[in-house]
Amino acid sequence: DIKVGHGSSNPEYPAVLKNRVYFSADDGRRGAELWVTDGTAAGTKLLKDLRPGSMGSFPRFMTPLFDELFFVARGADPTDAATRSLEAPTATRLWGTTGLARGTAPVYDE
């Protein structure tokens, strides 16, 4: 179970890349973030917390292309001088992933 306790983790936008399913889900602590599964409970995990805190990045529109998965998600706006609190401005950007946390980043970031 991604979200322990009452309610659903609301999995959305599934897409397959390299025999894994990537999707958006809310574990009740981080908000909707990017998850991956190989179809087993042990192989289901948060790939990367794109927007740390409880607000979530809401990854959506997952699109596999060659050996990468592209999607749209919210993150802290790097042009904002704020302290990156939960109230800091956010920017919706195109992201890509190779399927690894270290291979997950905005496609273009100023």
BELGI-V574561 format. One record per residue. N is the residue number from 1. PHI is phi in radians with two decimals (* if undefined). NEAR is the number of other C-alpha atoms within 10 Angstrom. Layout:
# BELGI-V574561
N/PHI/NEAR, N/PHI/NEAR
This chain:
# BELGI-V574561
1/*/9, 2/-1.28/17, 3/-1.89/14, 4/-1.35/10, 5/1.76/9, 6/-1.38/7, 7/1.60/9, 8/-1.74/14, 9/-1.45/17, 10/0.89/13, 11/-1.13/17, 12/-2.50/18, 13/0.97/16, 14/-1.20/17, 15/-2.62/19, 16/-1.78/16, 17/-2.55/18, 18/0.91/13, 19/1.10/9, 20/-2.22/16, 21/-1.86/17, 22/-1.87/27, 23/-2.79/24, 24/-1.67/26, 25/-2.67/26, 26/-2.00/24, 27/-1.51/22, 28/1.55/18, 29/-2.09/11, 30/-1.84/17, 31/1.41/20, 32/-1.23/27, 33/-2.38/27, 34/-1.50/28, 35/-2.07/22, 36/-2.45/23, 37/-2.51/18, 38/-1.77/15, 39/1.75/11, 40/-1.97/7, 41/-1.09/10, 42/-1.19/8, 43/-1.69/11, 44/-1.85/17, 45/-2.68/14, 46/-1.20/19, 47/-1.32/19, 48/-2.83/19, 49/-1.50/17, 50/-1.31/23, 51/-2.34/21, 52/-0.93/17, 53/1.99/14, 54/-1.71/15, 55/-1.41/18, 56/1.42/25, 57/-1.76/26, 58/0.90/22, 59/-1.12/26, 60/-2.70/21, 61/1.00/18, 62/-1.11/22, 63/-2.38/18, 64/-1.33/18, 65/-2.57/10, 66/0.98/9, 67/-1.82/10, 68/-2.32/15, 69/-2.05/21, 70/-1.91/22, 71/-2.80/21, 72/-1.88/19, 73/-2.66/25, 74/-1.60/21, 75/-2.62/23, 76/-1.08/21, 77/-1.37/17, 78/-1.18/13, 79/-1.50/11, 80/-1.53/12, 81/-1.50/9, 82/-1.14/12, 83/-1.42/9, 84/1.15/17, 85/-1.23/10, 86/-1.05/14, 87/-1.55/10, 88/-1.10/14, 89/-1.02/16, 90/-2.08/18, 91/-2.26/15, 92/-1.62/15, 93/-2.35/18, 94/-1.44/18, 95/-2.04/20, 96/-2.41/21, 97/-2.48/21, 98/-1.59/17, 99/1.88/19, 100/-2.02/10, 101/-1.00/14, 102/-1.23/10, 103/-1.74/12, 104/-2.02/18, 105/-2.83/17, 106/-1.05/19, 107/-1.18/13, 108/-2.42/9, 109/-2.47/11, 110/-1.22/6
